[in-house]
Every structure is written in structure tokens, then in C-alpha cells.
Amino acid sequence: MELYNGRPENTKDRLPREVRTYDFLDSLGIEYKRTDHEPANTMEACNEIDAVLGVLICKNLFLCNRKKTNFYLLMMPGDKKFKTKELSSQINSARLSFADPEDMLKYLDIEPGAVSIMGLMNDKDHVVQLLIDEDVLEGEYLGCHPCVCTSSLKIRTSDVIETFLLATGHEYKTVHLVGED
């Protein structure tokens, strides 16, 4: 894996959702580094990507309530364990579960394995509420997918919070996850 500045030179063989991500970031003047890779199906593969980017990739979970009336995108450090009870009490939403892949595609234009904050640019109706663990906000950079699982980006956290989210019209709620047994 190599580290590149910005978008790929040739986007002919890239999925439209990935190219739209680069177009959107570029239109906002957000600088980013990129690495291309095979889908990361193991923690070892994730650790290799993290090492190339020099950042801890966020764990991104797409969640919903039981009635599927509220959808959430949770960003948390990849090394924390997720406990629904811990999050449910902070957002006043009982019975959280993982949302269906169909809803992920419908609202974020993302498929399983590629969940990312970048998908919020596709949520024009603001159906998805963004939740960010406080530890993610402390990092200078964050790692995420450009809406596909075969590339990863390194972006300044401040650019995501102050520029990207503002452009998408999304706000976020800070949550505190302990993630211990």
C-alpha cells in the first residue's frame, strides 16, 4: 500500500459513489491523503491500513431503533467495544440494533464494510443522526472510507467537523463510550 495526496489520477474504474466523495471533498477545499487496498476483513488488515495512513481508523456503525424511525451513524475508536445499553441511555433511544443494508444504501449510498461519515453527503433529507465518541474528536486526524471499502482516507478532524458537516447540513452529538466489559 502506498500513501497518495488526494484523489486517484484515473477514476475510470472507480465506483461513482467513490468519485462523488473525492469531488465533494475537493469542492470544499479539504485536503486528504488516500491509500488503496483490498477490503479489510481482519483486524490485522485494518492495522496495516492504519499504519500506512498514520491514523486510527474509526469504527463506523449504522444503527436504528426497533421501529426503524430513527437512524444513527456512530463513529468510535476501532479499539473500543460497542455496547448498545451504554449508547441507548445517552441518546434516549431504546432497543438499538444494526440497521439493514438496504437502509444503509438508501440513506448513505454505502454498502456494508464501507460505512463512513462521508456517506452523510448523500443523506439529503437528514434522516441519519451523527454520533461521535469524544475520543474521536480529540484526534488531529481521522480515518474513513470514501464510501467504498477498497480505499481509506486521512482527513483533519477539524476539516470534517467544521467544513464537511457544515456543507452537508449535519450536526453531531458527542457521546461518551467506555467500551469495557
LINVENMO-V567562 format. One record per residue. N is the residue number from 1. PSI is psi as a letter, one per 20 degrees, with the letter a starting at -180 (* if undefined). OMEGA is omega in whole degrees, -180 to 180 (none if undefined). Layout:
n->[N	N]
psi->[PSI	PSI]
omega->[OMEGA	OMEGA]
This chain:
n->[1	2	3	4	5	6	7	8	9	10	11	12	13	14	15	16	17	18	19	20	21	22	23	24	25	26	27	28	29	30	31	32	33	34	35	36	37	38	39	40	41	42	43	44	45	46	47	48	49	50	51	52	53	54	55	56	57	58	59	60	61	62	63	64	65	66	67	68	69	70	71	72	73	74	75	76	77	78	79	80	81	82	83	84	85	86	87	88	89	90	91	92	93	94	95	96	97	98	99	100	101	102	103	104	105	106	107	108	109	110	111	112	113	114	115	116	117	118	119	120	121	122	123	124	125	126	127	128	129	130	131	132	133	134	135	136	137	138	139	140	141	142	143	144	145	146	147	148	149	150	151	152	153	154	155	156	157	158	159	160	161	162	163	164	165	166	167	168	169	170	171	172	173	174	175	176	177	178	179	180	181]
psi->[q	q	p	q	p	b	q	q	g	o	j	g	j	q	q	h	h	g	h	h	g	g	g	g	g	h	h	i	k	p	q	q	q	q	q	q	r	q	p	o	i	r	h	g	g	g	h	g	g	g	g	g	h	k	q	p	p	q	p	p	p	o	r	r	r	h	i	k	i	p	q	q	o	p	p	q	q	h	j	q	q	p	o	h	g	g	g	g	h	h	j	l	o	q	l	q	r	p	q	q	h	h	h	g	g	g	h	i	l	q	q	q	i	j	p	q	h	h	h	h	i	i	m	h	j	l	h	p	p	p	p	p	q	h	h	h	h	h	q	h	q	q	q	r	q	l	j	q	j	j	q	q	q	o	q	p	g	h	h	g	g	h	g	g	h	g	h	i	j	q	r	q	p	p	q	o	p	g	k	q	*]
omega->[177	177	-178	171	174	-173	175	178	-179	-179	-176	-177	180	178	180	-179	177	-179	177	178	179	179	-178	179	180	180	180	-179	180	177	179	173	-174	168	178	-174	172	175	-178	-178	180	177	178	179	177	180	177	179	178	-177	179	-179	-176	-178	175	178	178	168	-180	-178	178	-171	175	173	-174	-178	-177	176	178	179	-176	170	-179	174	180	177	-177	-177	177	175	179	177	-176	-178	-179	-179	-177	-178	-178	-178	179	178	-180	175	175	174	177	179	-179	176	179	179	178	180	-178	-174	-174	-174	180	177	179	-178	-178	-178	-173	174	179	178	-180	177	179	-179	-174	-179	178	179	-173	176	-180	176	-178	175	-176	180	177	-178	-180	-178	178	-180	170	178	179	176	173	179	172	-176	-178	174	176	-177	172	-176	175	179	-179	178	179	-176	-172	-176	-177	-178	178	-179	179	-178	-180	171	178	175	177	177	179	180	179	176	179	178	none]
